[in-house]
Amino acid sequence: MKRLFGTDGVRGEAGKFPLDAATVKLIGASLVNRLKEKLGRAPTIVIGRDTRESGEWIEQSLIAGATSGGAECRSAGVVTTPGVAFLARTLPADAGVVLSASHNAFQDNGIKIFAPSGRKLDEATERLIEIDVFAGEQDSPAQTENSFRADAPNTTDFHTCEPDATQTDLLTKYQDFLADEIGQGISLNGFKIVVDCANGAAFNIAPQLFERMGATVTAINHHPDGRNINLDCGSLHTEGLQAEVLKQNADLGVALDGDADRSLFVDAEGRLINGDATLWVLANYLSARNQLRQKMVVATVMSNLGLELALQSQQIELVRTDVGDKYVLEELLRTGASLGGEQSGHIIFPELSLAGDGLITAISLIRAMIAEEKALHELTAGFETFPQILLNVRVKIKRPFAEVKSIQSAAQQIESVLGARGRLLLRYSGTEPLARVMIEGENQNDIEAQARGLVDVIQQALGN
């Protein structure tokens, strides 16, 4: 069957299938009908979006489909992805819908749906929505005359970044949670922070939050215009933040992405602290207080070997999952562990939120700095990133690597040479006809030669 939902909801170019107005309306109508089947009543849905210029008309289209099925829709306006997950859990609502393409450029957008628990919508319901959309049910209210053009221009000069009174109430509810519950007992008086808002969903709430907690805040990239979200800024482009931290002589730099579900950091010396290093700091902090359940951290296959070895030195186990925060969360809930995340900066504390939240991560990191009375660069000591190389090779067919003797032989030889101080990862792209070769080891030249040799073997066996 054709698929709409990937590991992070529906995503694509705004105005084109499946993010054209008619299909978005159908998704809204289908979601409501499927929820009504479960609930026996019309659902309440809370909706939020990031700062893309397409967000307003996509929201209008979704609401048109949802209300045609009898749903009550509450708009939180421009708000972070984890903010919507929080509101779905606490209002309460029967679902939370986020309109965002996270770290992508403004041309893209997406639809992410959360259950009241704060978890993403279950796959079974996603499949049912896909059936509805591809069947194009003739009696669906979403098939009525489309009153929102799929290519509708932004005609509001982006005034919708300013929330109305109802939206302000919802945003305040989320900010109170961050400041008063997550940040309870923390005073940031005398603390200097630079926050890169990525011209995204946290453009307002992030600076306000840290100022409310007492910090001196310098905000950058916090003037969204509908098209500059993630543009040479945020968690994918940290050079400007690193320079500003040094210029301001700040204690910390915080880099968010477009929907603020991830965060990377810059220490006082201007060095980038990625998700692996963040996990190292937080694991040590929690472990020292007997709060790291199972003495375990959950990460993905892409986390650096240096994290695994550093955690081993503290008798902490690293459990790896497939790439994607949904798989990290599944393993956290299965094992009962209390900390997990990705190298990209998605960090999950299941006791606090089942959604990755860049602001929760930032507050938690600051709490560790204050409690340990150490600068961030001191807390990252003991973690060494191993050299890494990642190469792609185009293939005709995605045969299991274990079934190709030449590939298995070459891989086993590399693993024998690497031993315990290196790592080989072979995987296929989920969306392209590519095999990915990743090797980590102690010497960059050695792993580059090993990777190129293995790529040649894969090319001969499976390539075009």
C-alpha positions, -999 to 999 in steps of 0.1 A, spaced: 0 0 0 11 36 -6 23 54 24 17 89 37 33 86 71 70 82 76 89 79 109 81 116 116 46 121 103 36 133 68 62 155 52 66 171 17 66 203 -3 37 226 7 11 228 -20 19 194 -35 5 161 -26 1 151 2 3 187 15 -21 202 -10 -52 218 6 -77 190 -6 -56 162 8 -49 180 41 -87 185 45 -91 148 39 -65 139 65 -83 161 90 -116 145 83 -102 110 84 -84 117 117 -117 128 133 -137 99 119 -111 74 132 -110 91 166 -148 90 168 -147 52 162 -125 48 192 -141 74 215 -178 71 206 -180 109 204 -166 139 185 -130 146 195 -112 178 207 -80 186 188 -53 211 196 -33 224 166 0 243 164 23 253 137 58 267 131 66 299 113 65 287 76 43 309 54 23 278 43 14 270 79 -17 292 81 -35 279 50 -26 243 59 -40 248 94 -72 263 78 -75 233 55 -70 208 83 -95 225 106 -121 226 77 -118 188 74 -118 182 111 -147 204 119 -168 188 91 -166 157 112 -178 175 143 -144 180 160 -137 209 183 -104 225 172 -83 247 194 -55 266 177 -24 273 197 -10 293 168 28 293 165 41 269 191 68 242 193 62 206 185 67 194 221 44 223 232 16 207 212 23 173 227 22 189 262 -11 207 254 -27 175 241 -18 158 273 -28 185 297 -58 204 283 -68 176 278 -74 170 241 -80 138 221 -52 146 197 -25 172 191 -16 181 155 16 199 146 22 216 112 59 216 108 88 202 87 112 205 116 147 214 103 137 215 66 136 247 45 105 268 44 92 253 11 84 220 30 59 214 57 44 184 75 17 170 97 26 153 130 -1 138 152 1 132 189 -21 110 211 -32 125 245 -2 107 262 22 129 242 33 99 221 30 101 183 -1 86 168 -1 48 167 8 32 134 -25 13 131 -44 46 130 -19 61 106 -26 31 82 -63 37 85 -59 74 76 -38 64 46 -65 40 35 -91 68 37 -68 93 18 -59 69 -10 -94 56 -14 -106 92 -18 -139 84 -1 -166 101 -22 -188 108 8 -160 124 28 -168 160 38 -132 167 29 -141 162 -8 -163 193 -9 -153 223 -29 -118 235 -18 -119 270 -5 -82 272 2 -58 274 -27 -29 249 -23 -5 276 -36 -21 303 -15 4 331 -10 11 346 24 -12 376 24 -9 385 61 26 399 62 32 372 88 10 389 114 -1 355 126 31 352 145 14 374 170 -10 351 190 -46 360 198 -58 359 234 -68 322 233 -35 312 218 -17 333 244 -34 313 272 -22 281 257 14 293 252 14 306 288 3 272 300 33 256 283 58 282 294 46 279 330 52 241 327 88 247 315 96 274 340 78 263 371 79 225 368 110 216 346 129 246 359 118 244 395 144 255 419 168 269 393 179 305 394 198 318 363 207 351 379 242 360 366 239 334 339 245 346 303 228 327 275 227 331 237 198 314 221 195 308 183 158 304 177 162 293 140 135 319 131 112 291 141 84 281 165 104 290 196 113 325 184 94 341 212 90 316 239 127 306 242 141 340 250 112 348 273 116 315 292 153 320 300 147 357 309 119 346 332 143 322 349 167 351 356 193 348 328 208 376 307 196 365 272 209 374 238 185 361 211 196 356 175 175 345 145 143 354 162 125 375 136 106 350 114 92 362 81 77 329 69 106 320 47 137 323 68 131 293 91 163 273 95 180 295 69 217 294 77 209 292 114 197 270 142 209 235 150 220 228 114 241 259 111 258 268 145 287 290 133 268 322 140 259 310 175 294 300 183 307 334 173 280 352 193 288 331 224 324 342 223 314 378 215 290 380 245 313 361 268 283 338 275 281 308 297 261 288 271 247 289 236 215 271 227 207 262 191 171 251 184 157 238 151 125 250 134 100 233 157 123 232 188 121 195 194 159 193 193 187 214 207 225 216 204 247 236 226 279 258 225 301 260 256 318 291 268 349 284 247 328 284 215 328 246 210 298 227 196 282 202 220 262 177 200 235 152 212 261 125 221 280 149 243 248 161 259 238 125 267 272 120 283 267 150 306 232 142 315 239 105 321 267 114 345 245 139 363 216 115 367 238 85 376 256 104 404 221 110 420 209 74 414 183 87 389 196 69 358 173 40 358 187 7 347 222 24 345 213 27 308 212 53 280 193 46 248 207 61 216 207 51 179 231 33 157 244 67 146 257 77 180 295 78 181 315 50 195 332 75 218 299 78 237 296 40 241 332 37 255 328 68 277 296 54 293 313 20 297 340 36 318 312 47 342 295 12 341 267 27 321 252 6 293 245 21 259 215 4 241 212 13 204 181 15 182 173 22 146 176 58 135 146 79 146 134 93 179 102 71 178 125 40 181 144 56 210 111 63 228 99 27 222 131 13 238 129 37 267 94 26 275 103 -11 269 133 -10 292 122 15 318 153 36 311 152 73 320 174 89 293 177 86 255 183 105 224 200 111 191 233 127 180 212 154 163 200 167 196 167 149 201 168 141 238 140 123 256 133 122 293 102 99 295 94 109 330 90 145 319 77 142 283 74 115 258 83 140 230 118 153 225 118 189 237 148 212 230 138 235 259 135 207 284 169 195 273 184 230 277 170 234 312 182 200 322 217 207 310 218 240 328 206 222 360 236 199 357 260 229 352 246 246 383 245 216 405 280 205 396 293 241 397 312 235 365 313 250 330 299 229 302 334 222 288 344 207 321 313 185 322 321 171 287 356 159 298 360 122 294 340 121 262 361 118 230 345 117 196 361 90 174 369 98 138 341 88 115 334 84 78 301 79 61 300 70 24 270 62 2 269 38 -28 240 35 -52 226 -1 -56 203 -18 -80 188 -41 -53 187 -40 -15 198 -76 -8 205 -84 29 243 -78 33 245 -112 51 235 -129 19 263 -115 -2 295 -134 6 319 -108 -8 304 -80 13 303 -102 44 339 -112 40 351 -77 35 330 -64 65 343 -92 88 379 -84 79 374 -47 87 357 -55 120 386 -78 129 411 -50 124 389 -24 142 384 -46 173 368 -30 203 382 4 194 362 8 162 328 2 146 314 -7 112 277 0 104 262 -11 71 226 -1 64 203 8 35 187 42 31 150 40 38 140 64 10 167 60 -17 185 32 -36 216 37 -15 238 15 8 254 35 36 289 26 49 299 41 83 331 33 100 345 48 132 380 42 145 410 58 160 428 68 128 410 89 101 432 77 73 427 41 81 390 42 83 387 62 51 408 35 33 386 8 48 354 25 38 365 31 2 375 -6 -1 341 -18 12 323 7 -11 341 -9 -41 330 -44 -30 294 -33 -26 295 -15 -60 308 -47 -77 282 -69 -60 250 -47 -60 258 -15 -79 246 -1 -112 
